[in-house]
Amino acid sequence: MFLCRLGGLVKYHHFHHHRGVRRYSSMNPVPLFYTGSTRSDEHVELPRRLQRSERKPLVTGITELKRTKRAERKTKQEVREITLRPPDNGLLVRRLVPVAHEVHRSWQVLFKCASRVLEQVGVHACRVCGEVHVGGAPHLIRTCDVAGSMPSKEHSWVRGGTEHVLPSVESFHLYDRLGRAVSHEERLMVDRIPAVVELCIQAGVDVPEYPTKRRIYPVYNVAGKLIDFERKFPRDYSSGIDIQTHGFWEKRKKNNNNQKERESESFAFAEDAQGSFYLCVCQNASRSLDRRIGHLHIRFSILLAHRFSCGISEIATRGMEAWERLQSGVSELMTKYPAQTCGFCSEVQVGTKGHRARICQAYKHQMRDGQHAWQEATVDDLVPPVYVWHVPDPRSGTPLGDELKRYLGKLPAAVELFAQAGAGVGEAYRGMMREDVCVPELDEERLVV
């Protein structure tokens, strides 16, 4: 009995949990075929795929959540002001505004680089289970074990795209971050945008297509009630004209005939005898518009020349740097700007609370009347890393076999995509790649100790 307890303590000492990825030291007695002179400090075991009836692990323990709720309930019973700090009082955290702009730029660069690299590196997806493979020849590993799969557990591969490497997770766009949650009746009235973009907007990025409320005066909390001294609508709508009194704020569209006439008379196209078209600027076109067109033409020429001058390896390197900046930036933003995710499905809502739309179709959603089981979200919920098998030698053209899969590692699909295009892989992914393990041949596997 004592030996069993001692073995359990030793096992607990060597296992660590960090961000849902289990790490264990090199003293693990699992036999591996090492080629380096020194063994790596630690190997990374990826989190297992959850069953349909399992809930995502909580970021904060249930005991700590109960303790926090009891303290909040006790504080609300006292009629006094509760001091709020940014961003809980509606103001921005100034030191995180540059981080939000950097995350937004990295998100745009990442998708552009991925679309360029996909022209050279192939991506395949299984039409049954959705597994993704990055590389020329799809692997032959039999891991398709879902309803509707073949008895041999082989995958049915189809051509993949950017949505398989970088899946987009959407969230409702909130005009007021501290306002009420989106109801079920308003689910079709509110825009849905990528969760990373919504996080950047709430952290200080201004996107003209998605306006948001920027407060000058803080919000006060008295006995659990938020007191806001700001106007309900933007300052340019202070007169209240053309504002809908129901639902979310929206300015009514006017039928301005003069504006349509100006737009129709702004440009005119003339065709010469040879059939080419020339752009004729009318007299009412402003000089500022000409300058803008000239600047856009110059920028487009520079970007076009830069596109043809850069090689695929340079694009992959920029994409890898954008991926790392995106991961670190989102993690830093989420320390102050929380996000919520459903414990059973992939729904995400950026903000202090989740929405009330009854659109959950996961495990036992009938008991919740279609409501989501909201809990604190992590970086992997906003930027999901699609783990794929790491191909040690992409140039060989030999597909990965099922017999030697225990010697292979895994990487996020974006990292594997850029790595096969020539980008360097950071030290954080060395434990996942298992480069210190030499993959033996089929006739050498029986000799591995």
N, C-alpha and C positions, 0 to 999 in steps of 0.2 A: 504493500500500500504506500509506503514511504517512497519507494522508487518511482511509482506512478506519479505521485505528486511532484517529486523532484523533476521528472521528465517534463511534466506540464509547465513548471516554472521556467525551465530552460527554453522550451518552445515558445513561451510567451515573451521571454526576454529577447529572442532573435526576430520576432515578428513585429512589424510597425505598420501603422495605417496612416497614409497621407493622401488626401484628396481622392479617396475611393480607390487608390491603387495600392496593392499590398506589396511591401518590400521585405526581403529577408536577406540576411547576410550570407557570405560565401561559405559559412560553416554548414550549410544545408547538405545532408548526405546524399542528395540526388546525384547520380552519376552523370557526368557531362564530359565530353571529349574536348579538352582545352588545348589550345595551340600556343597561347602566350606564355611568357616566362613567369608572370605573376597573375594570379586570378583577380578578377574584378571585385571591387568592394561589395557590390550588391547587385542583385538581379531583380527585375521588376516583373511581378505577376499581375497581369491585367485583371480587372474585375470581371467576374463571370456574368453571363447574360441572365437577366432576371426572368423568372417564370411569369406567366400571364397573371397569376394570382398574387405575385409578390409585389410589395411596395418598395419604392426607392428608399435607400437609407437616409435617415434624417441627418442634417448637418449639425444641428444642436440636439442634444439628448432630450428625451421626453421629460426627465426629471427637472432639467434646467428650464424647459419651457413652462412647466407647471409652476415652478418657483417664480418665474418672471411674471406670469399672468396673475398670480396671487398678489404680488407686490403692486402691480398696476391697478388691480381692483381695490386694494386698500388705499392707494393714493387718490383715486377718483372719489372716494367717499369724503375726503377733506376738501373743503371749499377754499382753495388757495391756488395761486398761479404756479404752474409747472414750467420751469425754464427749459426752453427748447433751443437747440443749436442747429446750424445749417447741416444738412438740408431738411431737417425735420420741421423747421419754422418756415419753409417755403423759399428761403434764399439759397443761392448757389455756394458751393464750396470752391473758393477762388483758386486754390492750389490744384484742383482737379479739372479746371476748365481746359488748360493746355493738354492734359492727358486725354480728355474727351475728343478734342480735335485730332490728336495723334491717332487715337483708336479709329475714328471715322475715316481718316486718310488711309490707314493701314487696311481697313476693311475693303475700301475701294481698290487699292493696289493689289490686294490678295486675289480678288475675283478676276481682275484683268490679267494678272500673271498666270493664274490657273487656266483661264481660257486660252491663253497663248501656248502654254506648255501642253495642253491637251491635243493640240494639233500635231505634236510629235510623239507623245507617249499615249498609248491606248489605255482605256479604262473599260472594264466589263462589270456588269451587275447581273445577279441571279434574279430571274423573273419570278421565282417562287418564294425564296426566303429573303431576298434583298441584299445578300452578301456582295461585297465589292472587291474587285481585284484590280490592281494597278500594274500594268505591264503588257508586253506583247501577247504572249500566249496565256490564256487563263489556266489557273492551277487545277489539279485533279484531286484535291483533298476533299474527302467525302464528309462534309459537315452540314449538308442540307437536310435538317431533321425537323421539318414543320409539316403541318397538314397540307396535303396535296403534293408532297415531294415524291420522288421515285424511290422504290424499295432499296436501291443501291446507294441512296443518299448523295448522288451526284448532282451537281448544279446544272441549271439550264441557263447558259450565259447569253446575254444580249449586250449590245453596245451601250456603254454608259456615257455620262456627260458631267458637267460641272455640278449639277444638283446631287450627284451621287458622292462626289468628293467633298463638297462643301454644302451640306444640306442647310437650307434656310429655315430658321425657326422664327415664326411671326408672332407679334404681340399687338394688342390694341393700342392705338396712339391716344394718349391722354392729353387733352388741352390743359387741364389743371392737375398736376401731380398729386395734390392734396385733396382733390375733389372726390365726389362719390364714384363708386365703381360702375362699370358698364353693366347695364341690366340685360336681361335676355331679349327684351323687345328692341333694344338699341344695337344688337349685335351686327345688323346689316347697315346701320347708319354710320358707324365709326370705322375709320380706316384701319387696316391691318398692315403693319410695316415690319421689316426685320427687327428682331429683338435687340440686336447690337445697335442699330440706328436709333431705336427708341431710347436705349440707355444713354447714348451720346447726346440726344436732344434734351433729356432730363438733366444731364450733367453740364449743359451749357452750349451745345452746338445749335446754331440757328439754321434750320432748313426752311426755305420759303414755302415749300409745298405743304409742310406740316407745322402750322403755327402752334405756339405754346405760350403759356402765361408766365411772364417774368415779373416777380414781385420786387418792389422797392422797400416796402414795409414788412416786417416779419409777422408771422401768425402767432397768436398767443393761445396758450392752453390753460384754461381755468376749469378745474374739477372735471377733467376729461373732455371738455368741449372746446373745439377750435374756434377762435374768434379772429376773423379776417377783416381788416380795415381797407383792403384794396377793392377797386371796382370789380364788378362781376364780369364786365366786358372790357376789351382793350380801350385805350384812351382815345383812339381815333373814332371809336363808336360811342363816345360819351353821350351824344345826344339821344341815343336809343332808337334812332331812325333805321329802318331796314334791318331790324334784328328780330329773329324768330323768338317767341316767348316760350317755346316748348323745346325739350330735348337739348342737345348741345348747341352752343352758339354757332350761328352761321349767318353770314350776310346775304340777303336776298339779291338775286341777280337782276340787273336792270336791263331793259331793252333800249339801249342807247343807239338810235339810228345814226346819230352824227359820228359816233365812234366807228360803226360799220362802214360808213362812207369814207372816213379817213383811211381805214384799213384797205378798202378796195382801191383807193386812189393813190396809195403809197407807192406801189410798184406796178410797172407795166412791162410786159414782155413783147419784144418785137423779134420777128424772124426774118433773117436776110434771105437773099436769093439762093444761097448754098444750103440752106436748111439748118444752120446753127442758130442758137438762141442767145440773145444778148439781154442783159439785165439793165433796164432803163430806169433810172431814179427820177422820180417826178420832182417838181419844184417844192412840194410841201414836205419832202423828206428832210429831217433835221441833220445837222452836221455831227451831232453826237452819235447818231445811228451809224453814219459813215465811219466814224472812228472806231466804234465797236466792231463793225464788220471787218475793218482792216486789222484790228488786234486779233480777232478770232481767226482770220486767215493766216496771220503770222504764227499764232500758236499751233494751229492745225498743221502748218508746214513743218514746224519744228518737231512736233510729236511724230509726224509721218517719217521724217528723216531719222529721228532717233529710233523709231521702231525697226527700220530696216538695218540700222547700224548695229543694234544690239544682238548678240547671239542668244541662243536658247539657254545656255548655262548662266549668263548674266541675268536673264529674266527669272530663271529658277532661283538664283541667289536672292534677288529682290523679293520674290514671293516667300522664300523661307524667312527672311528678315521680317517681312510684314506679318507672317503667321506668329512669330515669337513676340513681336510688339503687340499684336492683337490679344494674345493670351495673357500677357503680363498686364496690359492696360485694362482689359475687362476685369481681371482679378482685382486690380487696384480700385476701379470705379465701384465694384460691388461691395467694397468695405463700407461705403457711405450711402450708395444708392442700391437698395435691395431689390430683388426680383423674386417672384413666386413661380413655382412649377407644380404641376399635378403629380401626385405620388404614383399614379398608375398609367398616365399617358404622357405625351411629349408637349403638352400645352404649357406655354410660358406667358406670364404677364409681368412686365416691368413696372414696379411700383411697390408701395407699402402693403398693398392687399390685392388679392386676385379679383377677377371679374365674376359676375353672376350669371353668365350665359350658360345655359344647360345644354352643352354640346359634348360632354364626355361620353364616350362609348367604350370605356375600358372595363376592367373587372368590377362587377357588382355596381354598375352605374345606376341600376334601377333603384337600389337602396338609397342613393343620394339624389334621386330625381334628376339625373343628368348633370348634377353639379360636380365640379372638380374637387378633388381632395388636395387642397393647397398646402404647400410646405415651402420652406426656404430653398431657393434655387442655388446652383453652383455654376462655375464657369462652363462645365461640360454640358449644362442644360441650354445655355445660350449659344455656345460654339461647340456643337457635338463632335467629338473626334471619332470618325468612322475608322475603326481599327481594321487593317488589312494585313495579309501575310507579307513579310519582308522578303523580297527577292534578292539573294546575295549577289547573283551575277546576271543582270538583265540582258547583257549582250549575247549570252549563250543561246537564248531562244528555247531552252529546255523547260517545259512546264514543271512546276513543283508537284511532287508525288505524294500520295497519302501515306506511304510507308515510313517516311522520314520527317513527319510533321512535328515530332516532339523535339527536333533539333532546330527548328525554325523559330524566328521571332516575329513580332508584329510591330507596326508603326501606325500612327494616324495617316489617313489616306492622303491628306495634303502634304505631309512630310515625306511620305513614300513617293508621291508624284514629283516633288521638286528634287528629291534625292536621285531618282532615276534620270532626271534631266541634267544632273551635274552639280547640284548644290550640296554644300557640306552640311552634315547632320550635327547638331549640338550635342554636348555631353549629357544633357538631360535624357536623351533617347538611347544612349548606349546600352543601358540595361534591357530595353525592350528589343533592340536589334539582335542581341546575343551574338555579337561579332566574335567574342572569345570562344565560341563553340564551333568546332570544325564539323561540317556536315559530311558524314561518311557516305561511301557508296553502298549500294544495296548488298554487295557481297562482303562488305566490311562491317556491317551493322552488328553481326553476331560476335565480333571481336571487341566491341565497345564494352568497357568495364565501368 
